[in-house]
Structure formats: C-alpha cells, structure tokens
C-alpha cells in the first residue's frame, strides 16, 4: 500500500485595507537640520552641567561660569529689558520647534491614491503644474498659460489669441479636468480657470 503526499496550498492572508480616497495623509519631513541643532545644543549644555556637577561631587570648586551665572541670575530683576528679550526669543524658538513637530512639512509633495496598501506614492507639485501647463498648451487657440498649484486648488490663467473665449474655456476645462483626474491624487485640487485675450502693445 503506497501513500502519496498531497500538496497543500495555503491561502495567503488578505492584505490590509488601503485608506479611502481623499484620506491619504501627507508625507512627513525628516526635519534633520532642526533635530541636529537641538540635539547638539542639548548635548553640549547637558555635558557642561554634568561635568561641573561631577567636579563639585569630587570636592572641586564649581566652574567659574556657573558661579557667575548663578550670581547674575540672583541679582537680575525679572522686568529687565534683556531678561524679557531673552524670554521672548526662547518662547519664539520653542514655538517654532513645536510647529515643526506637529506639522508634516514637504508641502511640495502631493500624496497620490494608493493602489496597494503597502506602497505610498507622491507627485511633486511643480511636476503636476508643468503637466497641467503642457495639457493646456495643446488646446487650439492657447498662446500662453500660467499655472499655480496649491494643495486644494489649481489656478490656471490662459491667454488665447484666436477662437472664441467660451470655446477655448470649454476645451481647457475638459482637458484640465481629465488631466487632474489622471494624476491619481488622493485629494484632487479644484480647478479655477481664467481665459483672457493678450494685452495690446503700445
């Protein structure tokens, strides 16, 4: 009697669901420069204080700069101009670091819709604006185009030197709407379109 080994095919686990369209989070900036500056500042300050504390515990006199600083702070009134200026600078610096910590950054990178839950993609804002400009220049009658692309709105100003403005505007609106849809952005910007005639010279 012989037994045959039957191959077993394991069903792969279902992939995690991708976030719905329009809810793709923005890309976060590494913030390398502010993080490095803060780390170096904290390291130098903490190292100086730890060295001085260790010296005092070893029955050595405290460093001159710490004694002078303590004496200065003990005699300095709180309403002094330099104290208020230093406090304002420290508060502004702390607010700046707090804003950097809670904001994503990378405003020039537009998140795209996910086609796979484990892959994220983004489109540079200047590249998207260039794409819209190229699509607009393909329309008959368009002489010049200026595109300003924001996170939620695309402002397009087109100059048409022939054809009726309403016809040019209709063709531009259809082409640009299709181009925005084809970008695959998670939050497609709304289109604001203006079509004008070129100004007269002289």
C-alpha positions as CSV (number, residue, x, y, z in Angstrom):
1,X,0.0,0.0,0.0
2,X,1.5,3.3,-1.1
3,X,0.7,6.8,0.1
4,X,1.0,9.9,-2.0
5,X,1.8,13.2,-0.5
6,X,-0.9,15.7,-1.4
7,X,0.4,19.2,-1.9
8,X,-1.2,21.8,0.4
9,X,-1.8,25.3,-0.9
10,X,-2.0,27.8,1.9
11,X,-4.3,30.7,1.3
12,X,-2.3,34.0,1.8
13,X,-3.7,36.4,4.4
14,X,-5.9,39.1,2.9
15,X,-4.0,42.4,2.5
16,X,-4.8,45.2,4.9
17,X,-7.3,47.7,3.5
18,X,-5.9,50.8,1.9
19,X,-7.2,54.1,3.2
20,X,-10.2,55.5,1.3
21,X,-9.6,58.1,-1.4
22,X,-9.3,61.6,0.0
23,X,-7.9,60.5,3.3
24,X,-4.3,59.8,2.4
25,X,-2.0,61.5,4.9
26,X,0.6,63.9,3.8
27,X,4.3,63.0,3.8
28,X,6.3,64.0,6.9
29,X,9.6,65.8,6.6
30,X,12.6,64.2,8.5
31,X,13.4,67.7,10.0
32,X,17.1,66.8,10.0
33,X,18.5,70.3,10.5
34,X,16.3,71.4,13.4
35,X,16.7,68.0,15.1
36,X,20.5,68.1,14.7
37,X,20.7,71.7,16.1
38,X,18.5,70.8,19.1
39,X,20.5,67.6,19.8
40,X,23.9,69.4,19.7
41,X,22.6,72.2,21.9
42,X,21.2,69.8,24.5
43,X,24.3,67.6,24.4
44,X,26.7,70.5,24.9
45,X,24.6,72.0,27.7
46,X,23.9,68.7,29.5
47,X,27.6,67.7,29.2
48,X,28.8,71.0,30.7
49,X,26.4,70.8,33.6
50,X,27.2,67.1,34.2
51,X,30.9,67.8,34.2
52,X,30.5,70.6,36.7
53,X,28.3,68.6,39.0
54,X,30.8,65.7,38.9
55,X,33.6,68.1,39.7
56,X,31.7,69.5,42.7
57,X,30.9,66.0,44.0
58,X,34.7,65.3,43.8
59,X,35.2,68.2,46.2
60,X,36.5,70.5,43.4
61,X,35.2,74.1,43.2
62,X,32.4,74.8,40.8
63,X,33.3,76.2,37.4
64,X,33.6,79.9,37.2
65,X,30.9,80.3,34.5
66,X,28.3,78.6,36.7
67,X,29.1,80.6,39.8
68,X,29.0,83.8,37.7
69,X,25.7,82.8,36.1
70,X,24.1,82.0,39.4
71,X,25.2,85.3,40.9
72,X,24.0,87.1,37.8
73,X,20.6,85.5,37.9
74,X,20.2,86.2,41.6
75,X,20.8,89.9,41.1
76,X,18.9,90.4,37.8
77,X,15.4,91.8,38.1
78,X,12.7,90.0,36.1
79,X,11.4,93.1,34.4
80,X,14.8,93.9,32.9
81,X,14.9,94.5,29.2
82,X,17.5,91.8,28.5
83,X,15.6,89.3,30.6
84,X,12.3,90.0,28.7
85,X,14.1,89.9,25.3
86,X,15.8,86.6,26.2
87,X,12.4,85.1,27.3
88,X,10.8,86.3,24.1
89,X,13.5,84.7,22.0
90,X,13.3,81.4,23.9
91,X,9.5,81.4,23.6
92,X,9.6,82.1,19.9
93,X,12.2,79.3,19.4
94,X,10.1,76.9,21.4
95,X,7.0,77.8,19.4
96,X,8.9,77.3,16.1
97,X,10.1,73.8,17.3
98,X,6.6,72.9,18.4
99,X,5.2,73.9,15.0
100,X,7.9,71.8,13.3
101,X,7.0,68.8,15.5
102,X,3.2,68.8,14.8
103,X,3.2,69.8,11.0
104,X,4.1,67.3,8.3
105,X,6.1,69.5,6.0
106,X,7.0,68.5,2.5
107,X,4.3,70.8,1.0
108,X,5.8,70.4,-2.4
109,X,4.9,66.7,-2.5
110,X,1.2,65.8,-3.2
111,X,0.0,62.4,-1.9
112,X,-1.4,60.0,-4.6
113,X,-4.2,57.4,-4.2
114,X,-3.0,54.0,-3.0
115,X,-3.4,51.2,-5.4
116,X,-1.6,48.8,-3.0
117,X,-1.9,49.1,0.8
118,X,1.9,48.8,1.3
119,X,3.0,51.3,-1.3
120,X,2.8,55.1,-1.0
121,X,3.5,57.4,-3.9
122,X,3.6,61.2,-4.3
123,X,3.8,63.7,-7.1
124,X,5.9,66.8,-6.9
125,X,3.8,70.0,-7.1
126,X,6.0,71.6,-9.7
127,X,5.8,68.5,-11.9
128,X,2.0,68.5,-11.6
129,X,1.8,72.1,-12.5
130,X,4.0,71.5,-15.5
131,X,1.7,68.7,-16.6
132,X,-1.3,70.9,-16.5
133,X,0.5,73.6,-18.4
134,X,1.5,71.2,-21.1
135,X,-2.0,69.9,-21.4
136,X,-3.4,73.4,-21.7
137,X,-0.9,74.4,-24.4
138,X,-2.2,71.6,-26.5
139,X,-5.6,73.3,-26.9
140,X,-6.0,75.2,-30.1
141,X,-6.0,79.0,-29.6
142,X,-4.0,79.0,-26.4
143,X,-0.9,81.2,-26.6
144,X,0.4,81.3,-23.1
145,X,-0.5,79.5,-19.8
146,X,0.3,80.2,-16.2
147,X,-0.4,77.6,-13.5
148,X,-0.3,78.0,-9.8
149,X,-1.0,74.7,-8.0
150,X,-2.0,74.6,-4.3
151,X,-2.9,71.7,-2.2
152,X,-6.7,72.2,-2.7
153,X,-6.9,74.4,-5.8
154,X,-5.3,74.7,-9.2
155,X,-5.3,78.3,-10.6
156,X,-4.9,78.4,-14.4
157,X,-4.6,81.6,-16.4
158,X,-4.6,81.1,-20.2
159,X,-4.1,83.7,-22.9
160,X,-5.9,83.0,-26.1
161,X,-5.1,84.9,-29.3
162,X,-7.8,83.4,-31.6
163,X,-11.1,81.4,-31.3
164,X,-14.0,82.4,-29.1
165,X,-13.1,82.6,-25.5
166,X,-16.0,80.4,-24.5
167,X,-14.9,77.6,-26.8
168,X,-11.3,77.8,-25.6
169,X,-12.5,77.8,-22.0
170,X,-14.7,74.8,-22.6
171,X,-11.9,72.8,-24.2
172,X,-9.4,73.8,-21.5
173,X,-11.8,72.9,-18.7
174,X,-12.4,69.4,-20.2
175,X,-8.7,68.8,-20.8
176,X,-7.5,70.1,-17.4
177,X,-10.2,68.2,-15.5
178,X,-9.2,65.0,-17.3
179,X,-5.5,65.7,-16.5
180,X,-6.2,66.3,-12.8
181,X,-8.2,63.1,-12.7
182,X,-5.4,61.2,-14.5
183,X,-2.8,62.3,-11.9
184,X,-4.3,60.0,-9.3
185,X,-4.0,62.4,-6.4
186,X,-5.6,61.5,-3.1
187,X,-7.1,65.0,-2.9
188,X,-7.6,66.3,-6.5
189,X,-7.4,70.1,-6.5
190,X,-10.4,72.1,-7.6
191,X,-9.9,73.9,-10.9
192,X,-10.1,77.7,-11.2
193,X,-9.8,78.7,-14.9
194,X,-9.5,82.2,-16.4
195,X,-9.1,82.8,-20.2
196,X,-8.2,86.2,-21.4
197,X,-7.1,88.0,-24.6
198,X,-3.5,89.2,-24.9
199,X,-2.9,92.8,-24.0
200,X,-2.3,95.3,-26.7
201,X,1.3,96.6,-27.1
202,X,2.0,100.3,-27.3
